[in-house]
């Protein structure tokens, strides 16, 4: 298998790398560098491609994705105060509405008597 061959990765890992790559490109990183960083992130989080054999699964870490999300969140700082404030008010109203609705809803099941 030549270097850079992606056939040993799962479809999920490939989708994840593509999504990460798009995020880097949105931030102005070149396509080639974005692809390199995306696969480095997938390898770090997932431990590489598919591995055969029982008991070789490892829990994936999401630290690097969290870091990238926080960095991307800095983009909201470029929005106007009015825009951020309107979005915050809309979110608060939605949370209030959902909280009020959930207290009235029943699960549709009756509790069993003992």
C-alpha positions, -999 to 999 in steps of 0.1 A, spaced: 0 0 0 16 33 -11 19 62 13 -12 84 13 -35 55 4 -68 60 21 -84 26 13 -78 13 48 -100 40 64 -137 35 72 -163 56 53 -170 74 86 -134 84 89 -133 96 52 -164 117 58 -149 131 90 -117 141 72 -137 157 44 -157 178 69 -126 189 88 -109 198 55 -139 220 45 -136 238 78 -99 246 72 -106 258 37 -133 281 50 -107 296 72 -84 303 43 -60 274 45 -48 260 11 -66 228 -2 -35 207 1 -26 219 36 -63 215 47 -63 179 35 -30 172 53 -43 187 86 -77 169 83 -61 134 79 -37 142 108 -67 150 130 -85 118 120 -53 98 127 -49 114 161 -85 110 172 -91 75 157 -57 59 158 -54 54 120 -73 32 96 -92 0 101 -74 -26 122 -82 -63 120 -84 -86 150 -105 -88 181 -100 -64 209 -81 -38 188 -107 -11 191 -98 20 209 -120 48 222 -116 78 200 -106 112 216 -123 144 204 -98 169 219 -85 182 186 -121 186 173 -130 206 204 -100 228 200 -109 235 164 -145 242 173 -134 267 199 -111 284 174 -139 285 148 -161 301 175 -139 331 174 -155 338 141 -186 350 160 -166 378 173 -165 393 138 -204 395 138 -220 427 150 -233 431 185 -268 434 173 -265 401 153 -251 382 183 -277 397 206 -306 388 183 -293 352 180 -290 350 218 -326 362 223 -339 338 198 -321 309 215 -333 319 249 -369 321 237 -366 286 221 -352 271 253 -380 287 274 -406 274 249 -392 239 250 -389 239 288 -425 249 291 -437 223 267 -417 195 282 -432 200 317 -467 194 302 -459 165 280 -464 130 292 -445 100 280 -477 83 269 -471 53 293 -488 46 326 -468 37 356 -471 1 367 -487 -5 400 -473 -28 426 
